[in-house]
Amino acid sequence: REIRKVEKTVQQTENDVSRLEDEILEMQTELSNPEKASDSEFVMQLQKKERELEQKIYEWEISSEQLEELKAKLK
């Protein structure tokens, strides 16, 4: 039961990471536009998304380790 809960957390975090990666890639592409590149608000939003991505990757690593530990206990 706890394994399912952690699996769900891992899956949700993977989805969040994927979504953020897509959003960041799109924003980085927009930076080729000089207007966007000089828009400090836009650049700050991009930096915020990059920090959020780092946090989600960290959460995914922790959840994945927890899941592996739970599965190992069942063996």
C-alpha positions as protocol buffer text, in pm:
chain_id: "A"
residue {
  index: 1
  type: ARG
  ca { x: 0 y: 0 z: 0 }
}
residue {
  index: 2
  type: GLU
  ca { x: 278 y: 241 z: 89 }
}
residue {
  index: 3
  type: ILE
  ca { x: 461 y: 134 z: -226 }
}
residue {
  index: 4
  type: ARG
  ca { x: 164 y: 240 z: -438 }
}
residue {
  index: 5
  type: LYS
  ca { x: 158 y: 579 z: -268 }
}
residue {
  index: 6
  type: VAL
  ca { x: 529 y: 633 z: -335 }
}
residue {
  index: 7
  type: GLU
  ca { x: 492 y: 503 z: -694 }
}
residue {
  index: 8
  type: LYS
  ca { x: 218 y: 760 z: -747 }
}
residue {
  index: 9
  type: THR
  ca { x: 444 y: 1033 z: -607 }
}
residue {
  index: 10
  type: VAL
  ca { x: 729 y: 924 z: -836 }
}
residue {
  index: 11
  type: GLN
  ca { x: 497 y: 924 z: -1138 }
}
residue {
  index: 12
  type: GLN
  ca { x: 352 y: 1266 z: -1056 }
}
residue {
  index: 13
  type: THR
  ca { x: 699 y: 1410 z: -1004 }
}
residue {
  index: 14
  type: GLU
  ca { x: 816 y: 1263 z: -1336 }
}
residue {
  index: 15
  type: ASN
  ca { x: 517 y: 1429 z: -1503 }
}
residue {
  index: 16
  type: ASP
  ca { x: 602 y: 1761 z: -1338 }
}
residue {
  index: 17
  type: VAL
  ca { x: 966 y: 1734 z: -1449 }
}
residue {
  index: 18
  type: SER
  ca { x: 862 y: 1659 z: -1805 }
}
residue {
  index: 19
  type: ARG
  ca { x: 615 y: 1949 z: -1813 }
}
residue {
  index: 20
  type: LEU
  ca { x: 871 y: 2192 z: -1671 }
}
residue {
  index: 21
  type: GLU
  ca { x: 1138 y: 2076 z: -1917 }
}
residue {
  index: 22
  type: ASP
  ca { x: 896 y: 2143 z: -2203 }
}
residue {
  index: 23
  type: GLU
  ca { x: 803 y: 2486 z: -2068 }
}
residue {
  index: 24
  type: ILE
  ca { x: 1167 y: 2582 z: -2015 }
}
residue {
  index: 25
  type: LEU
  ca { x: 1264 y: 2466 z: -2363 }
}
residue {
  index: 26
  type: GLU
  ca { x: 984 y: 2674 z: -2512 }
}
residue {
  index: 27
  type: MET
  ca { x: 1087 y: 2978 z: -2308 }
}
residue {
  index: 28
  type: GLN
  ca { x: 1452 y: 2935 z: -2405 }
}
residue {
  index: 29
  type: THR
  ca { x: 1347 y: 2926 z: -2769 }
}
residue {
  index: 30
  type: GLU
  ca { x: 1156 y: 3251 z: -2717 }
}
residue {
  index: 31
  type: LEU
  ca { x: 1477 y: 3411 z: -2585 }
}
residue {
  index: 32
  type: SER
  ca { x: 1604 y: 3425 z: -2944 }
}
residue {
  index: 33
  type: ASN
  ca { x: 1355 y: 3709 z: -2984 }
}
residue {
  index: 34
  type: PRO
  ca { x: 1543 y: 4026 z: -2875 }
}
residue {
  index: 35
  type: GLU
  ca { x: 1227 y: 4166 z: -2715 }
}
residue {
  index: 36
  type: LYS
  ca { x: 1195 y: 3860 z: -2491 }
}
residue {
  index: 37
  type: ALA
  ca { x: 1566 y: 3850 z: -2416 }
}
residue {
  index: 38
  type: SER
  ca { x: 1550 y: 4207 z: -2285 }
}
residue {
  index: 39
  type: ASP
  ca { x: 1225 y: 4148 z: -2091 }
}
residue {
  index: 40
  type: SER
  ca { x: 1347 y: 4115 z: -1731 }
}
residue {
  index: 41
  type: GLU
  ca { x: 1008 y: 3980 z: -1617 }
}
residue {
  index: 42
  type: PHE
  ca { x: 1029 y: 3701 z: -1875 }
}
residue {
  index: 43
  type: VAL
  ca { x: 1388 y: 3618 z: -1779 }
}
residue {
  index: 44
  type: MET
  ca { x: 1288 y: 3605 z: -1411 }
}
residue {
  index: 45
  type: GLN
  ca { x: 1001 y: 3369 z: -1494 }
}
residue {
  index: 46
  type: LEU
  ca { x: 1243 y: 3145 z: -1682 }
}
residue {
  index: 47
  type: GLN
  ca { x: 1484 y: 3142 z: -1388 }
}
residue {
  index: 48
  type: LYS
  ca { x: 1196 y: 3059 z: -1152 }
}
residue {
  index: 49
  type: LYS
  ca { x: 1096 y: 2765 z: -1373 }
}
residue {
  index: 50
  type: GLU
  ca { x: 1457 y: 2643 z: -1379 }
}
residue {
  index: 51
  type: ARG
  ca { x: 1472 y: 2652 z: -998 }
}
residue {
  index: 52
  type: GLU
  ca { x: 1137 y: 2473 z: -981 }
}
residue {
  index: 53
  type: LEU
  ca { x: 1273 y: 2206 z: -1216 }
}
residue {
  index: 54
  type: GLU
  ca { x: 1579 y: 2156 z: -994 }
}
residue {
  index: 55
  type: GLN
  ca { x: 1350 y: 2113 z: -693 }
}
residue {
  index: 56
  type: LYS
  ca { x: 1128 y: 1862 z: -874 }
}
residue {
  index: 57
  type: ILE
  ca { x: 1430 y: 1660 z: -986 }
}
residue {
  index: 58
  type: TYR
  ca { x: 1548 y: 1652 z: -624 }
}
residue {
  index: 59
  type: GLU
  ca { x: 1200 y: 1539 z: -509 }
}
residue {
  index: 60
  type: TRP
  ca { x: 1201 y: 1271 z: -779 }
}
residue {
  index: 61
  type: GLU
  ca { x: 1541 y: 1142 z: -665 }
}
residue {
  index: 62
  type: ILE
  ca { x: 1425 y: 1121 z: -303 }
}
residue {
  index: 63
  type: SER
  ca { x: 1097 y: 949 z: -395 }
}
residue {
  index: 64
  type: SER
  ca { x: 1273 y: 705 z: -627 }
}
residue {
  index: 65
  type: GLU
  ca { x: 1521 y: 610 z: -354 }
}
residue {
  index: 66
  type: GLN
  ca { x: 1236 y: 565 z: -108 }
}
residue {
  index: 67
  type: LEU
  ca { x: 1054 y: 343 z: -356 }
}
residue {
  index: 68
  type: GLU
  ca { x: 1362 y: 127 z: -412 }
}
residue {
  index: 69
  type: GLU
  ca { x: 1409 y: 88 z: -37 }
}
residue {
  index: 70
  type: LEU
  ca { x: 1046 y: -18 z: 9 }
}
residue {
  index: 71
  type: LYS
  ca { x: 1072 y: -270 z: -274 }
}
residue {
  index: 72
  type: ALA
  ca { x: 1397 y: -407 z: -131 }
}
residue {
  index: 73
  type: LYS
  ca { x: 1228 y: -469 z: 204 }
}
residue {
  index: 74
  type: LEU
  ca { x: 969 y: -689 z: 33 }
}
residue {
  index: 75
  type: LYS
  ca { x: 1228 y: -918 z: -121 }
}
